[in-house]
Amino acid sequence: MRCRYGIRQLLYSISKFRECSKSSKIMQSLTITRYPTPISPPRLDRYPLRQIAASVLSSPTTGIDRRGMASRCESASFKLLAVGRTSTGENDDEYCTLIDFAGGGEGKKVGDDLVVLLYHLQHACKRIASLVASPFNSSLGKLSVNSSSGSDRDAPKPLDIVSNDIVLSSLRNSGKVAVMASEENDSPTWIKDDGPYVVVVDPLDGSRNIDASIPTGTIFGIYNRLVELDHLPVKEKAELNSLQRGNRLVASGYVLYSSATILCVTLGSGTHAFTLDHSTGEFVLTHQNIKIPTRGKIYSVNDARYFDWPEGLKKYIDTVRQGKGENPKKYSARYICSLVADLHRTLLYGGVAMNPRDHLRLVYEGNPLAFLVEQAGGKASDGKRGILSIQPVKLHQRLPLFLGSLEDVAELESYGDVQQTVNPGYEV
């Protein structure tokens, strides 16, 4: 009797759940509202809930394992709720993957060559995500190798080098890249004479903190190859192709390696985020057409350097923390010290992510992230001028970087003196 009663109750609960799913009021309550970016609610009425009951009841047992049954029901329900799809194709069981989105939705604008390149880039990032999460490779982040590209603090780690090799290998395999310029290399690498694209990349940003499981990321930017330079020697045309202004970018993005692996990209018409589904190995569209709030109430900066800041920056931070700025809300500090992680939060919640020192690299970090932010309706500045308008003069050129909500960054610029020019005891 207990067995029959339990099954009857389960079927009754499922039938009630199906009825509730048809109610628009319930559907509205399922809409994800945590982020300012609207996300479509799951279409529960399109899923065959009878299959859930069949899967639960498919294994006859001598008794009912109520804990196991609850676990299976919870898992099935979670999968339904997690599939918040953004496309309405005929096959409702399919996700909208990065390649589906680029090839089917954006593909008419970007072309097949870029779709192929994105496929190989995402493959490289999946490999890096696995590498970063591996217990056998975490110790690599603690070791330094000799390099002439920066200070000891910024010296590349073995994990950076491996990540760099992974990206380079994928770009070679794509057949679509003429030259790759990487933060880990002193000079660009020429790959293919007729490759239509130029890729600039920071293969593993924030790797010095990886042993503490702090989020890391990959940053990339994609330009068209400058065919007018084809007659020049390889070394010269490789460098000039890599020194294009940010306003010539075709696409850019980052991959965040954290509790979830998220690929955020712009193809020149909006900013979109895809989350890696480990069950399928695909990047699935989860945040379509992200719009950064015009105002936030969070700033991200290393304020341990407060006493080294210029007066304009001090005044701005003091003002917004007290709620006396143009936004009457009191601002809070949220600082991870991982550029991709700090920017990802800022992109979703608004505010400003900044480094006022001449520290971040224009080619590999500034331009790609500025393009991404501005495609989401935000603003990118070095404190005086827009990032995308700056002409790079050398590959590893550094600059201050302020990224975030349109009105927040504009207010910060209005204070004038916000670029930090002194770094006592902290050289880069």
C-alpha positions in Angstrom: 0.0 0.0 0.0 2.9 2.4 0.8 4.3 1.7 -2.6 1.1 2.4 -4.5 0.4 5.5 -2.3 3.9 6.9 -3.1 3.5 6.4 -6.8 0.0 7.9 -6.8 1.3 10.9 -4.9 4.3 11.3 -7.3 2.0 11.2 -10.4 -0.4 13.6 -8.8 2.4 16.1 -8.0 3.7 15.8 -11.6 0.2 16.5 -13.0 -0.2 19.5 -10.8 3.2 20.8 -11.8 2.3 20.4 -15.5 -0.9 22.4 -14.9 1.0 25.1 -13.0 3.5 25.4 -15.8 0.7 26.6 -18.1 -0.1 29.5 -15.9 1.5 32.7 -17.1 1.7 33.9 -13.5 3.9 30.9 -12.5 5.9 31.4 -15.7 6.7 34.9 -14.8 7.9 33.8 -11.4 10.4 31.5 -13.1 12.0 34.4 -15.0 15.6 34.9 -13.9 15.8 38.4 -12.4 19.1 38.3 -10.6 20.9 40.0 -13.5 19.9 43.3 -15.1 20.1 41.4 -18.5 16.7 39.9 -19.2 16.7 36.1 -19.7 13.7 34.3 -21.3 11.8 32.0 -18.9 12.0 28.3 -19.7 9.1 26.9 -21.8 8.0 24.2 -19.4 4.9 23.5 -21.3 6.9 22.2 -24.2 8.7 19.4 -22.3 7.1 15.9 -22.1 6.8 15.6 -18.3 5.5 12.1 -18.7 9.1 11.1 -19.5 10.1 12.2 -16.1 7.6 9.9 -14.5 8.7 7.1 -16.8 12.4 7.6 -15.8 11.5 7.6 -12.1 9.3 4.5 -12.3 11.4 2.6 -14.9 13.4 0.5 -12.4 11.1 -1.8 -10.4 12.3 -2.4 -6.8 11.0 -4.3 -3.9 10.5 -1.0 -2.0 10.6 2.7 -2.7 13.8 4.6 -2.1 12.2 7.9 -1.3 15.6 9.7 -1.0 16.7 8.4 -4.4 13.3 9.2 -6.0 13.5 12.8 -4.7 17.0 13.1 -6.0 16.0 12.0 -9.5 12.9 14.2 -9.5 15.0 17.2 -8.4 17.6 16.5 -11.1 15.0 16.2 -13.9 13.2 19.3 -12.8 16.5 21.2 -12.6 17.4 20.3 -16.1 14.1 21.6 -17.3 14.5 24.9 -15.5 18.1 25.2 -16.6 17.3 25.1 -20.3 16.3 28.8 -20.6 16.5 28.8 -24.4 16.7 31.9 -26.5 15.8 30.3 -29.9 12.5 28.8 -31.0 13.5 26.3 -33.7 11.5 23.3 -34.6 13.6 21.0 -32.5 13.0 22.2 -29.0 15.5 19.8 -27.5 18.5 21.6 -28.9 20.5 24.3 -27.2 21.6 27.4 -28.9 25.4 26.9 -29.0 28.1 29.5 -29.8 28.6 28.0 -33.2 24.8 27.8 -33.9 24.5 31.4 -32.9 27.5 32.6 -35.0 26.7 30.4 -38.0 22.9 30.7 -38.0 22.1 34.0 -36.3 25.1 36.2 -36.7 26.7 34.2 -39.5 25.1 36.3 -42.3 27.1 39.2 -41.1 30.3 37.7 -40.0 30.9 35.1 -42.7 32.0 31.4 -42.6 35.7 32.1 -42.0 35.0 33.8 -38.7 32.7 31.0 -37.6 35.5 28.5 -38.3 37.9 30.6 -36.3 35.5 30.9 -33.4 35.1 27.1 -33.4 38.9 26.6 -33.0 39.2 29.4 -30.4 36.4 27.9 -28.2 38.2 24.5 -28.6 41.4 26.0 -27.2 39.5 27.6 -24.3 37.9 24.3 -23.4 41.3 22.7 -23.2 42.6 25.6 -21.0 39.5 25.3 -18.8 40.4 21.6 -18.2 44.0 22.5 -17.6 43.2 25.2 -15.1 40.8 22.8 -13.2 43.2 19.9 -13.2 44.7 19.0 -9.7 47.9 17.8 -11.5 48.6 21.2 -13.1 47.7 23.7 -10.4 51.2 23.8 -9.1 52.4 25.2 -12.4 50.9 28.5 -11.6 53.4 29.0 -8.8 56.5 28.6 -10.9 58.1 31.3 -13.0 60.1 31.1 -16.1 62.6 33.5 -17.5 61.2 36.2 -19.8 62.1 39.6 -21.2 58.5 40.7 -21.7 57.9 42.1 -18.2 58.9 42.3 -14.5 59.3 39.4 -12.2 55.8 39.9 -10.9 54.4 39.6 -14.4 56.9 37.0 -15.6 55.0 34.2 -17.4 54.3 31.0 -15.5 54.5 27.5 -17.1 50.7 27.4 -17.1 50.7 30.6 -19.2 53.2 29.1 -21.7 51.1 25.9 -22.0 47.9 28.0 -22.5 49.7 30.1 -25.1 50.8 26.9 -27.0 47.2 25.6 -26.9 45.8 28.8 -28.5 48.6 28.9 -31.1 48.0 25.3 -32.1 44.2 25.9 -32.5 44.8 29.0 -34.6 47.1 27.1 -36.8 44.6 24.3 -37.2 41.9 26.8 -38.2 43.7 27.9 -41.3 42.0 31.3 -40.9 44.7 33.3 -39.1 47.6 35.1 -40.7 49.3 36.3 -37.4 48.9 35.8 -33.7 50.2 38.4 -31.2 50.3 37.1 -27.6 51.1 38.7 -24.3 53.5 35.8 -23.7 55.6 36.5 -26.8 58.0 39.4 -27.5 56.9 39.5 -31.1 54.0 38.3 -33.2 53.9 34.8 -34.8 53.2 34.7 -38.5 51.1 31.7 -39.3 49.6 31.8 -42.8 50.1 34.2 -45.7 46.5 34.1 -46.9 44.8 33.8 -43.4 42.1 36.5 -43.4 42.4 37.3 -39.7 44.7 38.7 -37.1 44.3 37.5 -33.5 45.7 39.2 -30.3 45.4 37.2 -27.1 46.2 37.1 -23.4 46.1 33.3 -23.0 45.7 33.1 -19.2 45.1 36.4 -17.4 45.5 36.2 -13.6 47.4 33.0 -13.5 49.6 34.1 -10.6 46.6 33.5 -8.3 45.6 30.2 -9.7 47.0 28.2 -6.7 44.4 30.0 -4.6 41.6 29.0 -7.0 40.9 32.6 -7.9 39.1 33.0 -11.2 41.3 33.4 -14.3 40.5 34.2 -17.9 41.5 34.3 -21.6 41.1 37.5 -23.5 41.1 37.7 -27.3 40.6 40.2 -30.1 40.1 39.5 -33.9 41.0 41.9 -36.7 41.0 41.6 -40.5 44.4 41.1 -42.1 45.6 44.3 -43.7 46.1 43.1 -47.3 47.8 46.4 -48.2 50.8 45.2 -46.1 51.2 41.9 -47.9 54.3 43.1 -49.8 56.3 43.9 -46.7 58.7 41.5 -45.0 57.1 39.0 -42.7 58.4 40.5 -39.4 57.2 44.0 -40.3 53.8 43.1 -41.6 53.2 40.8 -38.6 53.8 43.7 -36.2 51.9 46.3 -38.1 48.9 44.0 -38.5 48.9 43.5 -34.7 49.1 47.2 -34.0 45.6 48.1 -35.3 43.4 50.5 -33.4 40.6 48.9 -31.3 37.9 50.5 -33.5 39.0 48.2 -36.3 38.1 45.0 -34.3 35.9 42.5 -36.0 35.2 40.5 -32.8 36.5 40.2 -29.3 35.8 38.4 -26.1 36.9 36.7 -22.9 36.5 33.4 -21.2 36.1 33.3 -17.5 37.3 30.1 -15.7 35.4 30.1 -12.4 32.6 28.1 -10.9 31.3 28.1 -14.4 33.3 28.5 -17.6 31.7 31.5 -19.5 32.6 32.8 -23.0 31.5 36.3 -23.5 31.9 37.6 -27.0 30.9 40.4 -29.4 30.8 40.0 -33.2 30.2 43.6 -33.7 26.4 43.6 -33.0 25.9 43.3 -29.3 27.5 41.3 -26.5 26.5 37.8 -25.6 27.6 35.2 -23.0 27.8 31.4 -23.4 28.2 29.0 -20.5 30.1 25.7 -21.0 27.8 22.7 -20.6 30.1 20.0 -19.3 27.5 17.3 -20.2 27.7 18.1 -23.9 31.0 20.0 -24.1 29.2 22.9 -25.8 29.1 26.7 -25.0 25.4 27.4 -24.6 23.8 30.8 -25.0 22.8 32.0 -21.5 23.0 35.8 -21.7 21.8 37.2 -25.0 22.4 40.9 -25.9 23.8 41.9 -22.5 23.2 45.6 -21.6 25.4 46.9 -18.8 23.3 49.2 -16.6 23.9 52.9 -17.2 24.6 53.2 -13.5 25.9 50.8 -10.9 26.9 51.0 -7.3 30.1 49.0 -7.3 33.7 49.9 -8.0 36.6 47.5 -8.4 40.1 48.8 -7.7 43.1 48.0 -5.5 42.4 50.7 -2.9 45.3 49.6 -0.9 47.1 52.0 -3.3 44.8 54.9 -2.2 47.7 57.0 -0.9 49.5 56.7 -4.3 46.4 57.9 -6.2 46.1 61.3 -7.8 43.7 63.8 -6.1 41.0 63.4 -8.7 40.7 59.7 -8.3 40.8 60.0 -4.5 38.0 62.6 -4.6 35.9 60.4 -6.9 36.1 57.3 -4.8 35.5 59.3 -1.5 32.5 60.9 -3.1 30.7 57.8 -4.5 31.4 55.8 -1.3 29.5 58.4 0.7 26.6 58.5 -1.8 27.4 62.2 -2.7 28.0 61.7 -6.4 25.6 61.9 -9.3 24.2 58.6 -8.1 22.8 59.1 -4.6 23.5 55.5 -3.7 26.6 54.6 -1.6 29.0 52.6 -3.7 30.7 49.4 -2.4 34.1 48.0 -3.2 34.3 44.5 -4.9 37.8 43.6 -6.0 39.0 40.1 -7.0 42.3 41.2 -8.6 41.4 39.1 -11.7 40.6 41.4 -14.6 38.2 39.1 -16.4 36.3 38.3 -13.2 36.0 41.9 -12.1 34.8 42.9 -15.6 32.3 40.1 -15.8 30.6 41.2 -12.6 30.7 44.8 -13.7 29.2 43.9 -17.1 26.2 42.2 -15.3 25.7 44.6 -12.4 27.1 47.9 -13.5 29.7 50.2 -11.9 33.4 50.6 -12.8 36.3 48.1 -13.0 39.6 50.0 -13.1 43.3 50.0 -12.8 44.6 53.6 -12.7 48.2 52.7 -13.2 50.1 52.2 -16.5 49.8 48.5 -16.1 47.3 46.8 -18.4 48.3 46.2 -22.0 46.4 48.1 -24.7 46.7 45.5 -27.5 45.9 42.3 -25.5 43.6 43.6 -22.8 42.5 47.2 -23.3 41.2 47.0 -26.9 39.4 43.6 -26.8 37.6 44.4 -23.5 36.8 48.0 -24.5 35.1 46.7 -27.7 33.1 44.2 -25.7 32.0 46.8 -23.1 31.0 49.4 -25.6 29.0 46.8 -27.6 27.1 46.2 -24.3 26.4 50.0 -24.0 29.2 50.8 -21.6 32.2 53.0 -21.8 36.0 52.3 -21.9 38.5 55.0 -21.1 42.1 55.5 -20.0 40.8 58.4 -17.8 41.2 61.0 -20.6 40.2 59.5 -23.9 38.4 56.5 -25.3 40.4 53.3 -25.5 39.3 52.3 -29.0 40.6 55.6 -30.5 44.2 55.1 -29.2 46.8 54.1 -31.8 49.1 51.4 -30.4 52.8 52.2 -31.1 54.3 49.0 -29.6 53.0 45.5 -28.8 53.3 45.6 -25.1 52.2 49.2 -24.6 50.6 49.7 -21.2 48.0 52.2 -20.0 45.4 52.9 -17.2 42.0 51.3 -17.9 38.5 52.2 -16.7 35.7 50.0 -17.9 32.0 50.0 -16.9 28.7 51.8 -16.9 28.4 54.7 -19.3 27.4 57.3 -16.7 29.8 56.0 -14.0 32.9 56.2 -16.3 31.8 59.6 -17.6 31.5 60.9 -14.0 34.9 59.5 -13.1 36.5 61.2 -16.2 35.0 64.6 -15.1 37.2 64.6 -12.0 40.2 65.1 -14.4 43.2 63.8 -12.5 42.5 60.1 -12.3 45.6 58.4 -13.9 48.1 57.2 -11.3 51.6 58.1 -12.3 53.6 57.1 -9.2 54.2 53.5 -8.0 56.6 53.6 -5.1 58.0 50.1 -4.5 55.8 48.6 -7.2 57.4 48.7 -10.6 56.0 47.0 -13.7 
